[in-house]
Amino acid sequence: MTWQAAVERGEAPWPAWIDAEAVGRLRKAIREGHLSHAYLLAGPSGVGKAALGLEFAKAMCCTDPDPDDPSAACGVCRACRIVIRGVHPDVEVFSIESEARLAEKPGRNSSLGIDTIRRLRSSVSLMPLESSRRIMIIEDAETLPEPAQQALLKVLEEPPPSVNFILLADEPESLLETVRSRCNEIPVRPISTVRIQCLLEDTGVQATLAAEIATLSNGLPAWALAAAKDAKMLQARRDEREAARDWLLASPYDRVVSAYKLGGQYAKRRADTVRRIQSVISVLREEMIRLASPSPSTVSVVQFDDAVTPQHVARALAASLRCLDDLERNVRPRLALEAMVLAWPNLQSQPI
Ligand SMILES: [Zn+2]
């Protein structure tokens, strides 16, 4: 009984670092034998959607799950091992990365296309080889252009009985409503920075670095795990944080100039702009925490002037959150960004 071996080794059948509610809903579906034909795992990049999709596929393919809990895959049978290695013949992953590999243009693509759906279509018509079903994981689904989404919709509307689809999307709003409504949508949410710090320490990351990465992670555990192994990725986030700090501490005039520039580029660099605002928000959140409970162990990337009160920071935070909201509601980007910086109180820092 391989599932017993996994239990004896103390291994959790599903990663404990992924949003417990999302995990719970998928496990319940397997346990009760009520699998939807299509799932949409929706949550920000770095939250662990790809790992969750693979775990779900593993649990569906495992040949020796716990008899008392069929959602607990054994982790050691052939099916479990080859799903996780990405080589199970009945589990196919379509992603920007895999498409670029097929096109022999690594790193060139930034979205999926109609070719992806053509490949998906011919793949779903194959019979399962080793499992009782075929599982199609479509990462980066929100990058599919509309005609490709229409083609995907046709596949979802006439599902071969033994195929399950798992769509992953950072921004589910970018999917056609008709595609979304065909899927069982499972939100995958960020987790607390304390849990991320513990997770990193458990994997051997030194405590101070783990605390820093957890702070920079915005609650995204898969990002944190990757950043702990990738110095470039970590440095890029540190630089973003530094830029957010400089923006907040700039003169009112310079703040508006930056907002105007970002607003102008918004159509082309949407994700970039949103990330810059999110960096500002997380800097402000940390500052709120620091002001609320000053302690020597609080890591702070920005220390505002003593005259800055929690009310000032709260106002800046509210204005920044409103800006994200406005951008989502298609308010003109320059207007939204300028309104945000004009609402920031004067946050002059002490000279460093
Ligand atoms: Zn197994």
Residues whose N, C-alpha, C, O or C-beta is under 5 A from the ligand:
A	BS01	ZN	C62 T63 D64 A73 C74 G75 V76 C77 C80
